[in-house]
């Protein structure tokens, strides 16, 4: 799965709820009540808002938003908090999606973050990733928790499941999606996707997927 560095999104709430599930990213979210920081999720959650209201935000590639905020990602895991609670001075500098996007574009993320994400996405073992970086597995786990909100093994599971879901969404056969995403077999893919999203893989097929199911992270 290739995750863009910064991705703008918006969602108009209908009568349905919005499913949010882990993708390794974190978001800044704008709504009628203010600006929110959506931390990395470890499981599915359902968001309900007033019908007709609009939510917009920016999804940041893994490891980017914590560096921008200066806050360890694992302090925000599975939580949605007001931006002002993270840092009141940030409200003015990141007060609009445009400002946040510009700030992220100028940010130089630690050099180990991108190689780590790429290696984990390719299926490399965590021990091998640590060796490539010249650190112990314990050190890599500590760095990953601060950058991504959880350790490298969990991030790898989330990235692999996200790649499989993306393939299924485009109409790829479920078994082929499992193989292409790096699963040993379809039952393994099934277990991961159900655990992370609360949905069966088949529910992400183009004919069944609806706007109410989204990786976007509204508060």
ChimeraX attribute file (.defattr): number of C-alpha atoms within 10 A of each C-alpha:
attribute: neighborCount
match mode: 1-to-1
recipient: residues
	/A:1	17
	/A:2	11
	/A:3	16
	/A:4	10
	/A:5	15
	/A:6	20
	/A:7	14
	/A:8	15
	/A:9	16
	/A:10	14
	/A:11	17
	/A:12	14
	/A:13	19
	/A:14	16
	/A:15	12
	/A:16	15
	/A:17	16
	/A:18	23
	/A:19	21
	/A:20	23
	/A:21	26
	/A:22	25
	/A:23	26
	/A:24	26
	/A:25	26
	/A:26	28
	/A:27	27
	/A:28	28
	/A:29	27
	/A:30	22
	/A:31	14
	/A:32	8
	/A:33	7
	/A:34	12
	/A:35	22
	/A:36	22
	/A:37	25
	/A:38	26
	/A:39	27
	/A:40	26
	/A:41	24
	/A:42	20
	/A:43	17
	/A:44	17
	/A:45	16
	/A:46	15
	/A:47	14
	/A:48	14
	/A:49	17
	/A:50	12
	/A:51	12
	/A:52	11
	/A:53	12
	/A:54	16
	/A:55	18
	/A:56	21
	/A:57	27
	/A:58	24
	/A:59	25
	/A:60	24
	/A:61	21
	/A:62	25
	/A:63	27
	/A:64	26
	/A:65	29
	/A:66	22
	/A:67	17
	/A:68	18
	/A:69	15
	/A:70	10
	/A:71	15
	/A:72	19
	/A:73	25
	/A:74	20
	/A:75	14
	/A:76	21
	/A:77	18
	/A:78	16
	/A:79	13
	/A:80	19
	/A:81	16
	/A:82	18
	/A:83	22
	/A:84	15
	/A:85	12
	/A:86	16
	/A:87	12
	/A:88	11
	/A:89	11
	/A:90	15
	/A:91	17
	/A:92	10
	/A:93	11
	/A:94	20
	/A:95	15
	/A:96	16
	/A:97	18
	/A:98	13
	/A:99	13
	/A:100	20
	/A:101	19
	/A:102	12
	/A:103	13
	/A:104	19
	/A:105	12
	/A:106	9
	/A:107	13
	/A:108	10
	/A:109	16
	/A:110	12
	/A:111	8
	/A:112	14
	/A:113	16
	/A:114	15
	/A:115	14
	/A:116	21
	/A:117	23
	/A:118	16
	/A:119	16
	/A:120	21
	/A:121	20
	/A:122	15
	/A:123	16
	/A:124	13
	/A:125	14
	/A:126	19
	/A:127	14
	/A:128	13
	/A:129	22
	/A:130	18
	/A:131	13
	/A:132	13
	/A:133	13
	/A:134	11
	/A:135	12
	/A:136	13
	/A:137	18
	/A:138	12
	/A:139	12
	/A:140	22
	/A:141	17
	/A:142	16
	/A:143	20
	/A:144	26
	/A:145	21
	/A:146	20
	/A:147	23
	/A:148	29
	/A:149	29
	/A:150	21
	/A:151	20
	/A:152	25
	/A:153	14
	/A:154	16
	/A:155	24
	/A:156	23
	/A:157	20
	/A:158	23
	/A:159	26
	/A:160	26
	/A:161	30
	/A:162	23
	/A:163	21
	/A:164	27
	/A:165	24
	/A:166	17
	/A:167	21
	/A:168	23
	/A:169	20
	/A:170	11
	/A:171	13
	/A:172	17
	/A:173	13
	/A:174	19
	/A:175	15
	/A:176	16
	/A:177	24
	/A:178	25
	/A:179	14
	/A:180	15
	/A:181	22
	/A:182	17
	/A:183	20
	/A:184	11
	/A:185	13
	/A:186	15
	/A:187	12
	/A:188	12
	/A:189	26
	/A:190	18
	/A:191	14
	/A:192	19
	/A:193	23
	/A:194	15
	/A:195	15
	/A:196	21
	/A:197	21
	/A:198	16
	/A:199	16
	/A:200	15
	/A:201	22
	/A:202	16
	/A:203	15
	/A:204	20
	/A:205	20
	/A:206	13
	/A:207	10
	/A:208	10
	/A:209	14
	/A:210	13
	/A:211	13
	/A:212	17
	/A:213	19
	/A:214	16
	/A:215	18
	/A:216	26
	/A:217	31
	/A:218	29
	/A:219	25
